[in-house]
Amino acid sequence: MHKYMRAVGFSSFESKRKLQELLTEVVINSDRRAITVSQDNVLLGEFCKDFANDLGIAVCGEFDEDEKFTYEYYYPYLNGSGITSYEDVSVERHADKDSYAGVCDDIKVGISLIFYLKNRIPYVKAQTTGKLPVRGTTLTLSALSVSGSVMLPIQKDEEQLQRVKQASANRNNLMAAARKGDEEAIETLTLEDMDIYTTISRRIQKEDIFSLVDTYFMPYGVECDQYSILGEIVGIRTVTNHITGEKIYILTICCNELTFDVCINIMDLFGEPQVGRRFKGVVWLQGQINFPQE
C-alpha cells in the first residue's frame, strides 16, 4: 500500500485484494486517460480517476502487442491550483520504474526543489518527438501529507510586514546576482547568513524557535521528494472521498514565498486550520509541468 493513500481518503484500504479491486475500477472507469509511445517504441498508458474534487489515484503501465494493458505502478495525486513557479524545470527518470522526478531551482527557496512528476505522458511525448527542452513552461506544485499540525501565526504590524517584504526582495536580487557569479553578492549573502545564525543562536536561549522562524522548507529523510514545511495557510476547503466517506482538508500554503496546495486526511491533522494560521508537517511533493499550448 502506498504510504500516502490515506491522504486522499483511503486509510482503511489495507488488504491487497481491496487495493486490486480499486485499481481495476480506476482503469475501467477512469476520468482521464493518456497514451503515448516512448523512445523504446513501447506504448505507455496512464489512467486517472478522481475520488473527490481534484484528488484521486493514477494507474500507470504499458500496452502489449495485443493492446492488453499491463499495470506497473500507481500513486495518489492532488491536482494543484495556480502557478507555483516560472523557473525552468529539468526532469530525470527514476531508476526502478518508468516514472520521473522534476528539479526546479527557484531563487525564493534557496534549494533545488525535487518533486514527483505527475504528467509524465506529455513529457515523454515531447521527448519522443524531439521537442525538448520546451521553453516557456510553468510549474504547479501540490503535496500530500499524512501528519501535520496547525500553529498560531507570528503577530506582525504593518511596518514589520513591509520590512520583511523588502528584505525578501533584496535577498532574491542578491541570489540572482550570485547565480551569475557576482562575488560581492556571494560575500554579502554569506555575511547575512552568519548574522542570522548568530542572532538566532542568541535568542533561542530564551525564545521558542517557532516564534523566531516564520516559515521553512527543508528536505526530510532520505527520499528526495519529501520535505518538512512550515507555511502560512492562505486558503482552506474540505472535500469528501465518495468511496470511503473520509473528509480531507485541501490547504493552500504560502511557504518561503511559494504557494501550493496540500491535502491531508482530517484524522491526521492536529488542530483547527484557519486562514492566517500556520501548517507544519511532512509532505510528499508532486508537480505538474504546464507546457505552453501549441
C-alpha positions as CSV (number, residue, x, y, z in Angstrom):
1,M,0.0,0.0,0.0
2,H,1.3,3.4,-1.0
3,K,2.1,5.4,2.2
4,Y,0.1,8.5,1.0
5,M,-3.1,6.7,0.1
6,R,-4.6,7.8,3.4
7,A,-4.0,11.5,2.4
8,V,-6.7,11.1,-0.4
9,G,-9.1,9.2,1.9
10,F,-8.1,5.6,1.7
11,S,-6.8,5.0,5.2
12,S,-9.0,1.8,5.6
13,F,-7.7,0.1,2.4
14,E,-5.1,-2.2,3.8
15,S,-5.7,-5.6,2.1
16,K,-4.2,-6.4,-1.3
17,R,-7.5,-7.6,-2.6
18,K,-9.3,-4.4,-1.9
19,L,-6.5,-2.4,-3.4
20,Q,-6.5,-4.5,-6.6
21,E,-10.3,-4.0,-6.9
22,L,-9.8,-0.3,-6.5
23,L,-7.1,-0.1,-9.2
24,T,-9.2,-2.1,-11.6
25,E,-12.0,0.4,-11.0
26,V,-9.6,3.2,-11.8
27,V,-8.6,1.6,-15.2
28,I,-12.1,0.6,-16.3
29,N,-13.9,3.8,-15.2
30,S,-11.2,6.4,-15.5
31,D,-12.0,10.1,-15.7
32,R,-8.9,10.8,-17.8
33,R,-6.6,8.6,-19.8
34,A,-3.4,9.4,-21.7
35,I,-1.4,7.2,-24.1
36,T,1.9,7.8,-25.9
37,V,4.8,5.9,-27.5
38,S,8.2,6.0,-25.7
39,Q,11.6,6.3,-27.2
40,D,11.9,2.5,-26.9
41,N,8.7,2.1,-29.0
42,V,6.7,1.0,-26.1
43,L,3.0,2.1,-25.8
44,L,2.6,3.7,-22.4
45,G,-0.7,4.3,-20.7
46,E,-1.9,6.3,-17.7
47,F,-5.4,6.1,-16.2
48,C,-6.6,8.7,-13.6
49,K,-9.8,8.7,-11.6
50,D,-10.9,11.4,-9.1
51,F,-12.5,10.2,-5.8
52,A,-13.1,13.8,-4.6
53,N,-12.6,17.2,-6.2
54,D,-9.0,17.5,-7.5
55,L,-7.7,14.3,-5.8
56,G,-7.6,10.6,-6.8
57,I,-5.4,7.8,-8.0
58,A,-3.4,7.3,-11.2
59,V,-2.5,3.8,-12.6
60,C,0.4,3.6,-14.9
61,G,1.7,0.8,-17.2
62,E,2.1,-0.2,-20.8
63,F,0.2,-2.0,-23.6
64,D,1.5,-5.1,-25.3
65,E,1.1,-6.2,-29.0
66,D,-2.5,-7.3,-28.3
67,E,-3.4,-3.9,-26.8
68,K,-3.7,-5.5,-23.4
69,F,-2.8,-3.1,-20.5
70,T,-0.2,-4.3,-18.0
71,Y,-0.3,-2.4,-14.7
72,E,3.2,-1.4,-13.5
73,Y,2.6,1.1,-10.6
74,Y,0.1,3.5,-9.1
75,Y,0.2,6.7,-7.0
76,P,-2.3,9.0,-5.3
77,Y,-2.4,12.6,-6.5
78,L,-3.7,16.1,-5.8
79,N,-4.2,18.5,-8.7
80,G,-2.8,21.8,-7.5
81,S,-4.3,25.2,-8.4
82,G,-2.5,28.3,-9.8
83,I,1.2,28.7,-10.8
84,T,3.9,27.9,-8.2
85,S,7.0,28.8,-10.1
86,Y,8.0,30.3,-13.5
87,E,11.5,28.8,-13.3
88,D,12.7,26.2,-15.8
89,V,12.4,22.6,-14.8
90,S,14.7,19.6,-15.6
91,V,13.4,16.1,-15.5
92,E,15.2,12.7,-14.7
93,R,13.7,9.2,-15.0
94,H,13.6,7.1,-11.8
95,A,15.9,4.0,-11.9
96,D,13.4,1.4,-10.8
97,K,10.4,2.2,-12.9
98,D,9.1,4.4,-15.8
99,S,8.3,7.4,-13.5
100,Y,10.1,10.8,-13.4
101,A,11.4,13.3,-10.9
102,G,11.5,17.0,-11.7
103,V,14.0,19.5,-10.4
104,C,13.3,23.3,-10.1
105,D,15.9,25.8,-8.9
106,D,13.6,28.6,-7.6
107,I,15.5,31.5,-6.0
108,K,12.9,32.0,-3.3
109,V,13.5,28.7,-1.7
110,G,17.3,28.6,-1.8
111,I,17.5,24.9,-2.6
112,S,16.8,22.7,-5.6
113,L,13.1,21.5,-5.3
114,I,12.8,17.9,-6.3
115,F,9.3,16.6,-6.9
116,Y,7.4,13.6,-8.3
117,L,6.3,14.4,-11.9
118,K,2.6,13.8,-12.4
119,N,2.1,14.5,-16.1
120,R,4.8,12.1,-17.4
121,I,2.9,11.3,-20.6
122,P,3.1,14.9,-22.1
123,Y,6.8,14.9,-21.1
124,V,7.5,11.5,-22.8
125,K,5.6,12.7,-25.9
126,A,7.8,15.8,-26.1
127,Q,10.9,13.7,-25.5
128,T,10.0,11.2,-28.2
129,T,9.2,13.9,-30.8
130,G,12.4,15.8,-30.1
131,K,10.8,18.9,-28.7
132,L,12.9,19.1,-25.5
133,P,13.8,21.4,-23.9
134,V,10.4,23.2,-24.0
135,R,10.7,26.9,-23.2
136,G,8.1,29.0,-21.5
137,T,6.8,26.3,-19.2
138,T,5.4,26.9,-15.7
139,L,5.2,24.7,-12.7
140,T,2.2,23.8,-10.4
141,L,3.2,22.1,-7.2
142,S,1.0,20.1,-4.9
143,A,1.7,17.9,-1.9
144,L,0.2,15.1,0.2
145,S,0.7,14.8,3.9
146,V,-0.1,12.0,6.5
147,S,1.0,14.0,9.5
148,G,0.6,17.7,10.3
149,S,-0.3,20.3,12.9
150,V,-1.7,23.8,13.0
151,M,0.3,26.5,14.7
152,L,-0.6,30.1,15.6
153,P,0.9,32.9,13.4
154,I,3.7,35.3,14.5
155,Q,2.0,38.6,15.1
156,K,3.4,41.4,13.0
157,D,2.3,45.1,12.5
158,E,2.2,46.8,9.1
159,E,5.8,48.2,9.4
160,Q,7.2,44.7,10.2
161,L,5.4,43.2,7.2
162,Q,6.8,45.8,4.9
163,R,10.3,45.3,6.3
164,V,10.1,41.5,5.8
165,K,8.9,42.0,2.2
166,Q,11.7,44.4,1.4
167,A,14.3,42.1,2.9
168,S,13.0,39.2,0.9
169,A,13.1,41.2,-2.3
170,N,16.7,42.3,-1.6
171,R,17.7,38.7,-0.8
172,N,16.2,37.4,-4.1
173,N,18.1,40.1,-6.0
174,L,21.3,39.0,-4.3
175,M,20.6,35.3,-5.0
176,A,20.0,36.1,-8.7
177,A,23.3,38.0,-8.9
178,A,25.2,35.3,-7.0
179,R,23.9,32.7,-9.6
180,K,25.6,34.8,-12.3
181,G,28.9,34.7,-10.4
182,D,28.8,38.1,-8.7
183,E,31.4,37.7,-5.9
184,E,30.2,40.8,-4.0
185,A,26.6,39.3,-3.8
186,I,28.0,35.9,-2.7
187,E,30.0,37.6,0.1
188,T,27.0,39.7,1.2
189,L,24.8,36.6,1.4
190,T,27.5,34.7,3.4
191,L,27.7,37.6,5.9
192,E,23.9,37.8,6.2
193,D,23.7,34.1,6.9
194,M,26.3,34.4,9.6
195,D,24.5,37.3,11.2
196,I,21.2,35.4,11.1
197,Y,22.9,32.3,12.7
198,T,24.4,34.4,15.5
199,T,21.1,36.2,16.2
200,I,19.1,33.0,16.3
201,S,21.7,31.2,18.5
202,R,21.5,34.1,21.0
203,R,17.6,34.5,21.0
204,I,16.8,30.7,21.0
205,Q,18.1,30.5,24.6
206,K,15.0,32.4,25.8
207,E,12.5,32.3,23.0
208,D,10.6,29.5,21.2
209,I,12.1,28.5,17.8
210,F,8.7,28.9,16.1
211,S,8.4,32.5,17.3
212,L,11.7,33.2,15.5
213,V,11.2,31.1,12.4
214,D,8.1,32.2,10.4
215,T,8.4,29.7,7.6
216,Y,10.8,27.0,6.3
217,F,11.1,24.4,3.5
218,M,13.6,21.6,4.3
219,P,14.4,18.2,2.8
220,Y,13.1,15.4,5.1
221,G,14.5,11.9,5.4
222,V,16.4,10.0,2.6
223,E,13.7,10.3,-0.1
224,C,14.5,13.4,-2.2
225,D,10.9,14.4,-2.9
226,Q,9.8,14.6,0.8
227,Y,10.0,17.9,2.7
228,S,9.4,19.2,6.2
229,I,7.5,22.5,5.8
230,L,6.1,25.4,7.9
231,G,4.0,27.9,6.0
232,E,1.0,30.2,6.3
233,I,-2.5,28.9,5.5
234,V,-4.0,31.3,2.9
235,G,-6.9,29.1,1.8
236,I,-8.9,26.1,3.1
237,R,-11.5,23.8,1.6
238,T,-12.9,20.4,2.7
239,V,-13.7,17.6,0.3
240,T,-15.1,14.1,0.8
241,N,-13.9,10.8,-0.7
242,H,-17.1,9.4,-2.2
243,I,-15.9,5.8,-1.8
244,T,-14.9,5.8,1.8
245,G,-16.7,8.9,3.1
246,E,-13.4,10.2,4.7
247,K,-13.1,14.0,4.8
248,I,-9.9,15.7,3.5
249,Y,-8.6,19.2,4.0
250,I,-7.0,20.9,1.0
251,L,-4.9,23.7,2.4
252,T,-3.4,26.4,0.2
253,I,0.0,27.1,1.8
254,C,2.4,30.0,1.3
255,C,5.8,28.7,2.3
256,N,9.1,30.6,1.5
257,E,7.0,32.7,-0.9
258,L,5.9,29.6,-2.8
259,T,2.2,29.0,-2.9
260,F,0.9,25.4,-3.4
261,D,-1.9,23.1,-2.2
262,V,-1.5,20.4,0.5
263,C,-4.1,17.7,1.1
264,I,-4.3,15.8,4.4
265,N,-6.8,13.5,5.9
266,I,-8.9,15.3,8.6
267,M,-7.9,12.5,11.0
268,D,-4.1,13.2,10.5
269,L,-4.2,17.0,11.2
270,F,-3.8,18.1,14.8
271,G,-5.5,21.5,15.4
272,E,-8.1,23.6,13.7
273,P,-6.9,25.2,10.4
274,Q,-7.8,28.8,9.7
275,V,-6.6,31.3,7.2
276,G,-3.7,33.2,8.8
277,R,-2.6,30.3,11.0
278,R,0.4,28.1,10.0
279,F,0.6,24.5,8.8
280,K,3.6,22.4,10.0
281,G,4.1,18.9,8.6
282,V,6.0,16.5,6.4
283,V,4.8,16.4,2.7
284,W,5.4,14.4,-0.4
285,L,5.9,16.9,-3.2
286,Q,4.3,16.5,-6.6
287,G,4.5,18.7,-9.6
288,Q,2.9,19.3,-13.0
289,I,4.8,21.0,-15.8
290,N,2.4,23.3,-17.7
291,F,3.5,23.1,-21.3
292,P,2.6,26.0,-23.5
293,Q,-0.4,25.5,-25.7
294,E,0.6,24.8,-29.3
